[in-house]
């Protein structure tokens, strides 16, 4: 009885091992390239790094010993159902795919035009004769980038208290942006910048909020916010702050310059007139100045005298009413 049970267990274990071996062999035939001792290994890789969405991206397939096997068909296919897209340099969809063969080096290059979301996270197959390399083109933050087409809700405002407020949205970007802010090259990221990022599908949308109040001794400075998206940098804020420090008033330099210019222009005719008088007759100039000054003084005296007389008259009338003599 014991031997019967033991033999049954051994047969079950052998069957399980055989099943696992067959599954592994089947997986190797489907998902791994066919290896030939004489030909080496055919394989493809992403040649354009980083691959930027919206631009052209290339996949390079290396065909060993191509010159000695030049009569075989080469083809590129896509998807789990192995949908053919090129055959011996002829594209089924020329606006989307094109293939170039470097016969000297044995490299077939598939160019994907206007790379999009539909071209990633899918299977690509390069085949030459019976040699095949089939694998996924997976989205990764190291190899793929999507840059913003425009800045949304880009607003930056400065007030009289030297506070800068900004709001910028980066939509559909990849990988997640890394943003920093500086004032006169001093890092103020922690104290001024808040970035809220949400993933929408494969891409990210980041809302950047900036609030910075300058309280230092320097009255002017450059406030810059830079976001790195993969290998590319984007300046999303570039503002010059004009600040007030130590209780002083921040005057408008352009307005002061304009007023000064007007005053100078108005004083030129008077200076010229005085110069002409001084050149012709200094006595006349002195007389004119004395007369102008004396007239002003007399006008002031007459005005004071009139006020004094008016006050005396009012007092006399008041006394008369009260019967004071």
MIBA-458561 format. One record per residue (C-alpha): residue number from 1; x, y, z. Coordinates in nm, 2 decimals. Example, Ala and Ser with C-alpha at 12.3 -4.5 7.8 and 13.67 -1.06 7.14 Angstrom:
BEGIN
+-----+--------+--------+--------+
| num |      X |      Y |      Z |
+-----+--------+--------+--------+
|   1 |   1.23 |  -0.45 |   0.78 |
|   2 |   1.37 |  -0.11 |   0.71 |
+-----+--------+--------+--------+
//
This chain:
BEGIN
+-----+--------+--------+--------+
| num |      X |      Y |      Z |
+-----+--------+--------+--------+
|   1 |   0.00 |   0.00 |   0.00 |
|   2 |   0.28 |   0.24 |   0.09 |
|   3 |   0.47 |   0.17 |  -0.24 |
|   4 |   0.15 |   0.23 |  -0.44 |
|   5 |   0.09 |   0.57 |  -0.28 |
|   6 |   0.46 |   0.66 |  -0.32 |
|   7 |   0.46 |   0.57 |  -0.69 |
|   8 |   0.15 |   0.78 |  -0.75 |
|   9 |   0.31 |   1.09 |  -0.58 |
|  10 |   0.63 |   1.05 |  -0.79 |
|  11 |   0.43 |   1.03 |  -1.12 |
|  12 |   0.23 |   1.34 |  -1.02 |
|  13 |   0.55 |   1.53 |  -0.94 |
|  14 |   0.71 |   1.43 |  -1.27 |
|  15 |   0.40 |   1.54 |  -1.46 |
|  16 |   0.41 |   1.88 |  -1.29 |
|  17 |   0.78 |   1.93 |  -1.37 |
|  18 |   0.72 |   1.83 |  -1.73 |
|  19 |   0.43 |   2.08 |  -1.76 |
|  20 |   0.65 |   2.36 |  -1.62 |
|  21 |   0.93 |   2.28 |  -1.86 |
|  22 |   0.70 |   2.29 |  -2.16 |
|  23 |   0.55 |   2.63 |  -2.05 |
|  24 |   0.90 |   2.78 |  -2.01 |
|  25 |   1.00 |   2.65 |  -2.35 |
|  26 |   0.69 |   2.79 |  -2.51 |
|  27 |   0.75 |   3.13 |  -2.34 |
|  28 |   1.11 |   3.13 |  -2.47 |
|  29 |   1.00 |   3.07 |  -2.82 |
|  30 |   0.74 |   3.34 |  -2.81 |
|  31 |   0.91 |   3.62 |  -2.62 |
|  32 |   1.28 |   3.57 |  -2.68 |
|  33 |   1.47 |   3.61 |  -3.01 |
|  34 |   1.56 |   3.30 |  -3.20 |
|  35 |   1.93 |   3.23 |  -3.15 |
|  36 |   2.14 |   3.07 |  -3.42 |
|  37 |   2.50 |   2.96 |  -3.34 |
|  38 |   2.62 |   3.08 |  -3.68 |
|  39 |   2.42 |   3.41 |  -3.69 |
|  40 |   2.45 |   3.54 |  -3.33 |
|  41 |   2.16 |   3.74 |  -3.18 |
|  42 |   1.93 |   3.98 |  -3.36 |
|  43 |   1.81 |   4.26 |  -3.13 |
|  44 |   1.65 |   4.60 |  -3.15 |
|  45 |   1.68 |   4.90 |  -2.91 |
|  46 |   1.55 |   5.26 |  -2.87 |
|  47 |   1.80 |   5.47 |  -3.05 |
|  48 |   1.65 |   5.82 |  -2.98 |
|  49 |   1.71 |   5.90 |  -2.61 |
|  50 |   1.54 |   6.10 |  -2.48 |
|  51 |   1.24 |   6.02 |  -2.70 |
|  52 |   1.03 |   6.33 |  -2.71 |
|  53 |   0.66 |   6.31 |  -2.78 |
|  54 |   0.56 |   6.50 |  -3.09 |
|  55 |   0.90 |   6.45 |  -3.25 |
|  56 |   1.05 |   6.16 |  -3.46 |
|  57 |   1.18 |   5.86 |  -3.27 |
|  58 |   1.40 |   5.58 |  -3.40 |
|  59 |   1.44 |   5.21 |  -3.32 |
|  60 |   1.76 |   5.04 |  -3.44 |
|  61 |   1.76 |   4.67 |  -3.52 |
|  62 |   2.11 |   4.50 |  -3.53 |
|  63 |   2.12 |   4.21 |  -3.78 |
|  64 |   2.43 |   3.99 |  -3.74 |
|  65 |   2.60 |   3.87 |  -4.06 |
|  66 |   2.36 |   4.06 |  -4.28 |
|  67 |   2.59 |   4.06 |  -4.58 |
|  68 |   2.59 |   3.68 |  -4.60 |
|  69 |   2.21 |   3.66 |  -4.56 |
|  70 |   2.10 |   3.95 |  -4.79 |
|  71 |   1.83 |   3.75 |  -4.97 |
|  72 |   1.60 |   3.72 |  -4.66 |
|  73 |   1.31 |   3.94 |  -4.58 |
|  74 |   1.33 |   4.20 |  -4.31 |
|  75 |   1.02 |   4.34 |  -4.15 |
|  76 |   0.90 |   4.55 |  -3.86 |
|  77 |   0.57 |   4.48 |  -3.68 |
|  78 |   0.38 |   4.63 |  -3.39 |
|  79 |   0.13 |   4.51 |  -3.13 |
|  80 |   0.04 |   4.19 |  -2.96 |
|  81 |  -0.11 |   4.06 |  -3.29 |
|  82 |   0.21 |   4.14 |  -3.47 |
|  83 |   0.07 |   4.39 |  -3.72 |
|  84 |   0.32 |   4.44 |  -4.00 |
|  85 |   0.42 |   4.80 |  -4.07 |
|  86 |   0.73 |   4.78 |  -4.30 |
|  87 |   0.87 |   4.51 |  -4.53 |
|  88 |   1.21 |   4.54 |  -4.70 |
|  89 |   1.20 |   4.92 |  -4.67 |
|  90 |   0.84 |   4.96 |  -4.80 |
|  91 |   0.61 |   5.12 |  -4.54 |
|  92 |   0.25 |   5.02 |  -4.50 |
|  93 |   0.18 |   5.36 |  -4.34 |
|  94 |   0.44 |   5.60 |  -4.49 |
|  95 |   0.31 |   5.91 |  -4.30 |
|  96 |   0.37 |   5.73 |  -3.97 |
|  97 |   0.66 |   5.48 |  -4.03 |
|  98 |   0.96 |   5.46 |  -4.25 |
|  99 |   1.26 |   5.22 |  -4.26 |
| 100 |   1.62 |   5.26 |  -4.36 |
| 101 |   1.87 |   4.98 |  -4.40 |
| 102 |   2.24 |   5.03 |  -4.34 |
| 103 |   2.37 |   4.73 |  -4.53 |
| 104 |   2.73 |   4.79 |  -4.44 |
| 105 |   2.67 |   4.77 |  -4.07 |
| 106 |   2.36 |   4.55 |  -4.08 |
| 107 |   2.13 |   4.79 |  -3.90 |
| 108 |   1.77 |   4.84 |  -3.98 |
| 109 |   1.63 |   5.17 |  -3.85 |
| 110 |   1.26 |   5.22 |  -3.80 |
| 111 |   1.16 |   5.59 |  -3.78 |
| 112 |   0.83 |   5.66 |  -3.60 |
| 113 |   0.70 |   6.00 |  -3.71 |
| 114 |   0.52 |   6.23 |  -3.46 |
| 115 |   0.57 |   6.00 |  -3.17 |
| 116 |   0.25 |   5.98 |  -2.96 |
| 117 |   0.09 |   5.79 |  -2.66 |
| 118 |  -0.02 |   5.52 |  -2.90 |
| 119 |   0.34 |   5.44 |  -2.99 |
| 120 |   0.46 |   5.36 |  -2.64 |
| 121 |   0.38 |   5.07 |  -2.39 |
| 122 |   0.34 |   4.83 |  -2.69 |
| 123 |   0.53 |   4.55 |  -2.85 |
| 124 |   0.77 |   4.61 |  -3.14 |
| 125 |   0.91 |   4.32 |  -3.35 |
| 126 |   1.21 |   4.33 |  -3.57 |
| 127 |   1.26 |   4.02 |  -3.79 |
| 128 |   1.51 |   3.91 |  -4.05 |
| 129 |   1.44 |   3.57 |  -4.20 |
| 130 |   1.37 |   3.34 |  -3.91 |
| 131 |   1.55 |   3.56 |  -3.66 |
| 132 |   1.32 |   3.77 |  -3.44 |
| 133 |   1.34 |   4.01 |  -3.15 |
| 134 |   1.01 |   4.10 |  -3.00 |
| 135 |   0.97 |   4.31 |  -2.68 |
| 136 |   0.79 |   4.60 |  -2.52 |
| 137 |   0.87 |   4.97 |  -2.56 |
| 138 |   0.79 |   5.07 |  -2.20 |
| 139 |   0.75 |   5.43 |  -2.09 |
| 140 |   1.02 |   5.54 |  -1.84 |
| 141 |   1.11 |   5.88 |  -1.70 |
| 142 |   1.48 |   5.82 |  -1.81 |
| 143 |   1.41 |   5.77 |  -2.18 |
| 144 |   1.09 |   5.96 |  -2.26 |
| 145 |   0.98 |   6.32 |  -2.23 |
| 146 |   0.68 |   6.53 |  -2.31 |
| 147 |   0.72 |   6.91 |  -2.30 |
| 148 |   0.45 |   7.17 |  -2.24 |
| 149 |   0.30 |   7.33 |  -2.55 |
| 150 |   0.23 |   7.65 |  -2.36 |
| 151 |   0.20 |   7.79 |  -2.01 |
| 152 |  -0.15 |   7.80 |  -1.88 |
| 153 |  -0.29 |   8.06 |  -1.63 |
| 154 |   0.05 |   8.23 |  -1.64 |
| 155 |   0.00 |   8.54 |  -1.41 |
| 156 |   0.26 |   8.73 |  -1.21 |
| 157 |   0.18 |   9.04 |  -1.00 |
| 158 |   0.39 |   9.27 |  -0.78 |
| 159 |   0.26 |   9.50 |  -0.51 |
| 160 |   0.41 |   9.81 |  -0.33 |
| 161 |   0.52 |   9.59 |  -0.04 |
| 162 |   0.76 |   9.40 |  -0.26 |
| 163 |   0.55 |   9.09 |  -0.27 |
| 164 |   0.54 |   8.88 |  -0.59 |
| 165 |   0.25 |   8.64 |  -0.65 |
| 166 |   0.25 |   8.41 |  -0.95 |
| 167 |   0.04 |   8.12 |  -1.08 |
| 168 |   0.15 |   7.89 |  -1.37 |
| 169 |   0.01 |   7.56 |  -1.49 |
| 170 |   0.22 |   7.30 |  -1.68 |
| 171 |  -0.02 |   7.06 |  -1.86 |
| 172 |   0.05 |   6.71 |  -2.00 |
| 173 |   0.42 |   6.69 |  -1.92 |
| 174 |   0.65 |   6.39 |  -1.86 |
| 175 |   0.83 |   6.31 |  -1.64 |
| 176 |   0.71 |   6.50 |  -1.33 |
| 177 |   0.86 |   6.85 |  -1.33 |
| 178 |   1.13 |   6.96 |  -1.08 |
| 179 |   1.09 |   7.33 |  -1.00 |
| 180 |   1.31 |   7.57 |  -0.81 |
| 181 |   1.30 |   7.95 |  -0.74 |
| 182 |   1.58 |   8.20 |  -0.68 |
| 183 |   1.61 |   8.57 |  -0.59 |
| 184 |   1.94 |   8.71 |  -0.71 |
| 185 |   2.07 |   8.36 |  -0.74 |
| 186 |   1.98 |   8.28 |  -0.38 |
| 187 |   1.76 |   7.96 |  -0.35 |
| 188 |   1.42 |   8.05 |  -0.20 |
| 189 |   1.24 |   7.74 |  -0.31 |
| 190 |   1.13 |   7.62 |   0.03 |
| 191 |   1.00 |   7.96 |   0.14 |
| 192 |   0.83 |   8.07 |  -0.18 |
| 193 |   0.72 |   7.78 |  -0.40 |
| 194 |   0.44 |   7.53 |  -0.38 |
| 195 |   0.40 |   7.28 |  -0.66 |
| 196 |   0.09 |   7.06 |  -0.68 |
| 197 |   0.12 |   6.77 |  -0.93 |
| 198 |  -0.14 |   6.52 |  -1.04 |
| 199 |  -0.11 |   6.23 |  -1.29 |
| 200 |  -0.36 |   6.22 |  -1.57 |
| 201 |  -0.32 |   5.91 |  -1.77 |
| 202 |   0.05 |   5.87 |  -1.86 |
| 203 |   0.13 |   6.24 |  -1.82 |
| 204 |   0.13 |   6.49 |  -1.54 |
| 205 |  -0.02 |   6.83 |  -1.48 |
| 206 |   0.15 |   7.07 |  -1.23 |
| 207 |   0.01 |   7.39 |  -1.08 |
| 208 |   0.29 |   7.61 |  -0.96 |
| 209 |   0.21 |   7.88 |  -0.70 |
| 210 |   0.46 |   8.15 |  -0.60 |
| 211 |   0.44 |   8.39 |  -0.31 |
| 212 |   0.76 |   8.58 |  -0.22 |
| 213 |   0.81 |   8.89 |  -0.01 |
| 214 |   1.15 |   9.05 |  -0.01 |
| 215 |   1.26 |   9.20 |   0.32 |
| 216 |   1.64 |   9.24 |   0.26 |
| 217 |   1.86 |   9.54 |   0.21 |
| 218 |   1.88 |   9.51 |  -0.17 |
| 219 |   1.60 |   9.71 |  -0.33 |
| 220 |   1.60 |   9.54 |  -0.67 |
| 221 |   1.65 |   9.18 |  -0.77 |
| 222 |   1.57 |   8.91 |  -1.02 |
| 223 |   1.30 |   8.66 |  -0.92 |
| 224 |   1.33 |   8.34 |  -1.14 |
| 225 |   1.14 |   8.01 |  -1.13 |
| 226 |   1.28 |   7.73 |  -1.34 |
| 227 |   1.12 |   7.39 |  -1.40 |
| 228 |   1.32 |   7.09 |  -1.53 |
| 229 |   1.12 |   6.84 |  -1.73 |
| 230 |   1.36 |   6.56 |  -1.81 |
| 231 |   1.66 |   6.70 |  -1.99 |
| 232 |   1.50 |   7.04 |  -2.07 |
| 233 |   1.47 |   7.35 |  -1.86 |
| 234 |   1.18 |   7.60 |  -1.88 |
| 235 |   1.19 |   7.95 |  -1.72 |
| 236 |   0.83 |   8.00 |  -1.61 |
| 237 |   0.88 |   8.32 |  -1.41 |
| 238 |   1.14 |   8.59 |  -1.48 |
| 239 |   1.05 |   8.91 |  -1.29 |
| 240 |   1.25 |   9.21 |  -1.16 |
| 241 |   1.14 |   9.33 |  -0.82 |
| 242 |   1.17 |   9.70 |  -0.71 |
| 243 |   1.15 |   9.69 |  -0.34 |
| 244 |   1.13 |   9.94 |  -0.05 |
| 245 |   1.36 |   9.90 |   0.25 |
| 246 |   1.43 |  10.08 |   0.58 |
| 247 |   1.11 |  10.28 |   0.56 |
| 248 |   1.21 |  10.48 |   0.25 |
| 249 |   0.97 |  10.56 |  -0.03 |
| 250 |   1.02 |  10.39 |  -0.35 |
| 251 |   1.01 |  10.67 |  -0.61 |
| 252 |   0.94 |  10.64 |  -0.97 |
| 253 |   1.28 |  10.71 |  -1.13 |
| 254 |   1.13 |  10.78 |  -1.48 |
| 255 |   0.88 |  11.03 |  -1.34 |
| 256 |   1.15 |  11.22 |  -1.15 |
| 257 |   1.37 |  11.23 |  -1.46 |
| 258 |   1.08 |  11.37 |  -1.66 |
| 259 |   1.00 |  11.64 |  -1.41 |
| 260 |   1.37 |  11.74 |  -1.38 |
| 261 |   1.40 |  11.77 |  -1.76 |
| 262 |   1.09 |  12.00 |  -1.78 |
| 263 |   1.23 |  12.22 |  -1.50 |
| 264 |   1.56 |  12.25 |  -1.68 |
| 265 |   1.40 |  12.33 |  -2.01 |
| 266 |   1.18 |  12.60 |  -1.85 |
| 267 |   1.47 |  12.77 |  -1.67 |
| 268 |   1.69 |  12.80 |  -1.99 |
| 269 |   1.50 |  13.11 |  -2.13 |
| 270 |   1.53 |  13.29 |  -1.79 |
| 271 |   1.90 |  13.22 |  -1.77 |
| 272 |   1.95 |  13.34 |  -2.13 |
| 273 |   1.77 |  13.66 |  -2.06 |
| 274 |   1.98 |  13.73 |  -1.75 |
| 275 |   2.29 |  13.66 |  -1.95 |
| 276 |   2.19 |  13.90 |  -2.22 |
| 277 |   2.12 |  14.18 |  -1.97 |
| 278 |   2.45 |  14.12 |  -1.80 |
| 279 |   2.64 |  14.14 |  -2.12 |
| 280 |   2.48 |  14.46 |  -2.24 |
| 281 |   2.45 |  14.67 |  -1.93 |
| 282 |   2.51 |  14.54 |  -1.58 |
| 283 |   2.35 |  14.86 |  -1.43 |
| 284 |   2.02 |  14.79 |  -1.61 |
| 285 |   2.03 |  14.43 |  -1.48 |
| 286 |   2.08 |  14.55 |  -1.12 |
| 287 |   1.81 |  14.80 |  -1.16 |
| 288 |   1.57 |  14.54 |  -1.30 |
| 289 |   1.65 |  14.30 |  -1.02 |
| 290 |   1.61 |  14.58 |  -0.76 |
| 291 |   1.29 |  14.70 |  -0.91 |
| 292 |   1.15 |  14.34 |  -0.92 |
| 293 |   1.25 |  14.27 |  -0.56 |
| 294 |   1.12 |  14.61 |  -0.44 |
| 295 |   0.79 |  14.56 |  -0.62 |
| 296 |   0.74 |  14.23 |  -0.45 |
| 297 |   0.83 |  14.38 |  -0.11 |
| 298 |   0.60 |  14.67 |  -0.15 |
| 299 |   0.32 |  14.45 |  -0.26 |
| 300 |   0.37 |  14.25 |   0.06 |
| 301 |   0.38 |  14.57 |   0.27 |
| 302 |   0.07 |  14.71 |   0.11 |
| 303 |  -0.11 |  14.39 |   0.17 |
| 304 |  -0.01 |  14.39 |   0.53 |
| 305 |  -0.11 |  14.75 |   0.58 |
| 306 |  -0.45 |  14.69 |   0.43 |
| 307 |  -0.50 |  14.40 |   0.66 |
| 308 |  -0.40 |  14.62 |   0.96 |
| 309 |  -0.63 |  14.90 |   0.86 |
| 310 |  -0.92 |  14.66 |   0.81 |
| 311 |  -0.86 |  14.52 |   1.16 |
| 312 |  -0.87 |  14.87 |   1.31 |
| 313 |  -1.19 |  14.95 |   1.14 |
| 314 |  -1.36 |  14.64 |   1.26 |
| 315 |  -1.24 |  14.71 |   1.62 |
| 316 |  -1.38 |  15.07 |   1.60 |
| 317 |  -1.71 |  14.95 |   1.48 |
| 318 |  -1.73 |  14.69 |   1.76 |
| 319 |  -1.64 |  14.96 |   2.02 |
| 320 |  -1.91 |  15.19 |   1.88 |
| 321 |  -2.17 |  14.92 |   1.92 |
| 322 |  -2.07 |  14.85 |   2.28 |
| 323 |  -2.05 |  15.23 |   2.37 |
| 324 |  -1.68 |  15.23 |   2.44 |
| 325 |  -1.50 |  15.56 |   2.37 |
+-----+--------+--------+--------+
//
